[in-house]
């Protein structure tokens, strides 16, 4: 599994985000490209902010944590948390700019020595953090054919 902390993967993700445009059609799901770029910001903010405490959600840790960073692609049309669903249209250019900045900020965290637990998945190693972030971005960028 690739990691957003790998130089080549980081550069690849930025290029894929740049490739998103108003003509990028979703291959599945209901989000527009702008809504997807908005949605993808939240998981990255969690890693960048590094403010969360606790052990995460036990059910999620036991049944889903490893699927977040293993090599098996996520299936299409997975449910999205209501809090992470855009209720209105989002400007793609604005949301791409914000997403790219967060990707840059996250990449800059690659040498961080202390990581607080993820609010859902609990303790993650830096390697797992990088893989989780890549896997989520890859899933949604693939959703829009980039």
N, C-alpha and C positions, 0 to 999 in steps of 0.2 A: 504494500500500500504506500502510495506517495504521501509525502508530508509537506504541508505549507511552509515548513522550516527549511526545506531543501531549496537551494538557489534556483535550480532549473525549474522546479515545480512552481515556485513563487513567481518566476518570470512568465511561465506558461499561463498561470491563472490570470495575471494582469493582462496578458494579450487576449485571453478568452473573454474577459470582461469588456475590454476595448472593442471586441468584435460584435458585442451585442448592439443591436440597433432596432429602430421601430419596426423593421420588417422581420425581425427574428420571431419566428412562429413557435409556439409551444408544441411539443410533441405529445404531451399529456398534461392533465391538470387543468386548473381554471385561472391561474395567475397570468397577468400580462408580464412582459419583460420588466417594466418599471416596478411592479409589485414584487416580482421575484428579487430584484436587486435590493429593494427595501427590506424584504424578509431576510435575506442572507446577512444583513448587517448585525442582527441581534446576537447570534451565536458567537460572532467574532468579538463583539463588544464585551461579552462575558470574559473571554480570555484576556483581552487587553486591559480591562478594568481591574481584574484580579481581586475583587472585593468580597467575593462570596465565601461563606463559612458553612460548615456542616458536612454531612456525609452523603448528601444527595437523597434521592428517592429510592428506597429499598427495592421496590418492585422493578423500577427501571434499571437499577444496578444489576440485579440478578438476571433479568430476562433480556435486556437490550444493550447493555454497556459494550460488550465485545463486538456486537454488530455495528457499532458506531465507528470502529477503526480497523475492522478486518478487511480482507481483500474482496469479499463478496459485495457486489453492487446492491444498493437499496432497490427495492421494487418500486415501480411507478405507482403514483397515486397514493402514497402514504398519507395518512391524515396529518394535518398541520394544527398545532396548538392554536386555539382561537385568538390568543393574545398576539400571535405572530402572523395573523392573516390581515392583509391590507383590506380595509373596508371601502376605500376609494381608490381611484386611479392615482398612480405615482408618476412623476416626471422621470423618464428614463435617464436623461442626461444628468440630472441632479443626483439621482440615486446611484448611478454608476460612479460618480465622483466620490460620493461618501463611501461607497463600498471599497473602491480602490484605496482610499486613505486608510480605512480600517485594515485592509489586507497589508498595507505597508506598516501600519502600527503593530499588527500582530507579528509580522516577520521580524520586526525590530525587537520583539520579546524573546527571540530564540535562545538568547544566552541567559535569560532570567533563571535564577537559582531556586526561587521559592514560588510555587504555584498553589493558590488556594483551590479547594475542591470545586468541581463543577456543580452547579445547583441541582442538576438531575443525576449525573453520573458519578458523583463523588470524586475521590482522588484519582487523578490522571497523571501519568508521567509526562514530561515535556514531549516525548515521542508520541504519546497518545493524543495530546493536545493538537499537535501538528497534523496528525492523521485525521482526527475528527473534523478539523476545520477544512482540510482538503476534501474529504469525502462529501461533506455537505455542499460545498461550492461545486464540486464536480457533478454531483447529482443534478443540481439546478442549472448549471451551465449546459450540461448535456440535454436537459429538458428543453432548452431553447436552441439546440443545434450548434452550440459554439464550444 
